[in-house]
């Protein structure tokens, strides 16, 4: 498999088709049809991005994760091929924002990998955009949890119906 950088680069080089990103076609279509509404890609974010410069990212004080050395080069992150640095929502947001903001795409191109690792670029970006994006990401997490609960409820009720059916059949045969 490949790392996030290659994946994002390849996704952006194809015409607005984000198929390589999403695991299913319906998810891809919802991202494209969304126009960024559910991912926080709006005028406020675009204005914030236009205030970013090379120095914004170069001079940003990054703290090492878990107090250790730079985790970006260890074997565990390369074993799966795709890093788990970004959540699914963040990955979808990254693709959308790169497709809608030439400024951010150009900054990323100039910075990665020469001055910053891809993972550090996105860590800085999501930290800088946190005030705008927090409500959208929280909404997505809540919606995901609600959908999971709904599925669990449906699966639980289906199981109990089968159990009742099986017990009735069992009683009828004995």
C-alpha positions as CSV (number, residue, x, y, z in Angstrom):
1,X,0.0,0.0,0.0
2,X,1.1,3.6,-0.1
3,X,1.3,6.5,2.2
4,X,-1.2,9.3,2.6
5,X,1.0,11.7,0.6
6,X,1.0,9.5,-2.5
7,X,-2.7,8.8,-2.1
8,X,-3.6,12.5,-1.8
9,X,-1.3,13.5,-4.6
10,X,-2.8,10.8,-6.9
11,X,-6.4,11.8,-5.8
12,X,-5.8,15.4,-6.7
13,X,-4.2,14.6,-10.1
14,X,-7.3,12.9,-11.3
15,X,-10.2,15.1,-12.4
16,X,-12.5,15.7,-9.4
17,X,-12.9,12.0,-9.1
18,X,-12.1,11.0,-5.5
19,X,-12.7,7.3,-6.2
20,X,-9.3,6.2,-5.0
21,X,-10.1,7.7,-1.6
22,X,-13.5,6.4,-0.8
23,X,-14.1,2.7,-0.2
24,X,-17.5,2.8,-1.8
25,X,-19.0,4.8,-4.6
26,X,-21.9,6.3,-2.6
27,X,-19.4,7.8,-0.1
28,X,-17.5,9.3,-3.0
29,X,-20.6,10.8,-4.5
30,X,-21.7,12.3,-1.2
31,X,-18.4,14.0,-0.8
32,X,-18.5,15.5,-4.2
33,X,-22.2,16.5,-3.9
34,X,-21.6,17.9,-0.4
35,X,-19.6,20.8,-1.8
36,X,-17.8,21.1,1.5
37,X,-20.8,21.9,3.7
38,X,-20.3,18.9,6.0
39,X,-16.6,19.2,6.0
40,X,-16.3,22.9,6.9
41,X,-14.9,24.0,3.5
42,X,-16.6,27.4,3.5
43,X,-15.7,31.1,2.9
44,X,-14.4,31.5,6.5
45,X,-12.0,28.6,6.0
46,X,-10.8,29.8,2.6
47,X,-10.2,33.2,4.1
48,X,-8.1,31.7,6.9
49,X,-6.1,29.6,4.4
50,X,-5.4,32.7,2.3
51,X,-3.7,34.2,5.4
52,X,-1.3,31.2,5.6
53,X,2.3,31.6,4.3
54,X,5.3,29.3,4.1
55,X,6.6,30.8,7.3
56,X,3.3,30.0,9.0
57,X,4.1,26.3,8.6
58,X,7.9,26.5,8.8
59,X,7.9,28.4,12.1
60,X,5.1,26.5,13.7
61,X,6.2,25.0,17.0
62,X,5.4,21.2,16.7
63,X,5.7,19.0,19.7
64,X,6.8,15.4,19.2
65,X,3.9,13.0,19.7
66,X,4.1,10.9,22.9
67,X,7.3,12.7,23.9
68,X,9.3,10.4,21.6
69,X,11.3,10.9,18.5
70,X,9.7,11.7,15.2
71,X,7.3,8.9,14.7
72,X,7.0,9.4,10.9
73,X,9.8,7.1,9.9
74,X,9.2,4.1,12.2
75,X,8.4,0.7,10.7
76,X,4.9,0.4,12.3
77,X,3.6,3.4,10.4
78,X,5.0,1.9,7.2
79,X,3.8,-1.7,7.8
80,X,0.2,-1.0,6.9
81,X,1.1,1.4,4.1
82,X,-1.4,4.0,5.1
83,X,-0.9,6.0,8.2
84,X,-3.5,6.5,10.8
85,X,-2.6,10.2,11.4
86,X,-5.9,11.5,10.0
87,X,-9.4,10.4,10.8
88,X,-11.6,9.4,7.9
89,X,-13.4,12.8,8.2
90,X,-10.0,14.6,8.1
91,X,-8.9,12.7,5.0
92,X,-12.1,13.6,3.2
93,X,-11.8,17.2,4.4
94,X,-8.2,17.3,3.2
95,X,-9.1,16.2,-0.3
96,X,-11.9,18.7,-0.5
97,X,-10.0,21.6,0.8
98,X,-7.0,20.9,-1.5
99,X,-9.4,20.8,-4.5
100,X,-11.0,24.0,-3.5
101,X,-8.0,26.0,-2.3
102,X,-5.1,26.5,-4.7
103,X,-3.3,28.4,-2.0
104,X,-3.2,25.4,0.3
105,X,-2.3,23.1,-2.5
106,X,0.6,25.3,-3.5
107,X,1.8,25.6,0.1
108,X,1.7,21.9,0.5
109,X,3.6,21.4,-2.7
110,X,6.3,23.8,-1.7
111,X,6.6,22.5,1.9
112,X,6.3,18.7,1.6
113,X,8.6,16.8,1.8
114,X,11.4,19.3,1.6
115,X,10.7,21.3,4.7
116,X,7.9,19.3,6.4
117,X,6.7,15.8,6.5
118,X,3.2,15.3,5.2
119,X,1.9,14.3,8.6
120,X,3.4,17.4,10.2
121,X,1.8,19.6,7.5
122,X,-1.6,18.2,8.3
123,X,-1.1,18.4,12.0
124,X,-0.3,22.1,11.7
125,X,-3.2,22.7,9.3
126,X,-5.8,21.1,11.5
127,X,-4.4,22.9,14.5
128,X,-4.6,26.3,12.7
129,X,-8.1,25.6,11.4
130,X,-9.4,24.0,14.6
131,X,-11.7,26.9,15.5
132,X,-13.5,26.7,12.2
133,X,-13.5,23.0,11.8
134,X,-14.3,21.7,15.3
135,X,-18.0,22.0,15.0
136,X,-18.1,20.2,11.6
137,X,-15.9,17.4,12.8
138,X,-17.9,17.0,16.1
139,X,-21.1,16.9,14.0
140,X,-19.6,14.1,11.8
141,X,-18.6,12.1,14.9
142,X,-22.0,12.5,16.4
143,X,-23.7,11.4,13.2
144,X,-21.4,8.4,12.9
145,X,-22.2,7.4,16.5
146,X,-25.9,7.8,15.9
147,X,-25.7,5.6,12.7
148,X,-23.8,3.0,14.7
149,X,-26.4,3.0,17.4
150,X,-29.1,2.7,14.8
151,X,-27.4,-0.3,13.2
152,X,-26.8,-1.9,16.6
153,X,-30.5,-1.4,17.5
154,X,-31.6,-2.9,14.2
155,X,-29.2,-5.9,14.5
156,X,-30.3,-6.4,18.1
157,X,-34.0,-6.5,17.3
158,X,-33.4,-8.8,14.4
159,X,-31.5,-11.2,16.6
160,X,-34.2,-11.3,19.2
161,X,-36.9,-12.0,16.6
162,X,-34.9,-14.9,15.3
163,X,-34.5,-16.3,18.8
164,X,-38.2,-16.1,19.4
165,X,-38.9,-17.8,16.1
166,X,-36.4,-20.5,16.8
167,X,-37.8,-21.2,20.3
168,X,-41.3,-21.4,18.9
169,X,-40.2,-23.8,16.2
170,X,-38.4,-25.9,18.8
171,X,-41.5,-26.0,21.0
172,X,-43.6,-27.1,18.1
173,X,-41.4,-30.0,17.1
174,X,-41.1,-31.5,20.6
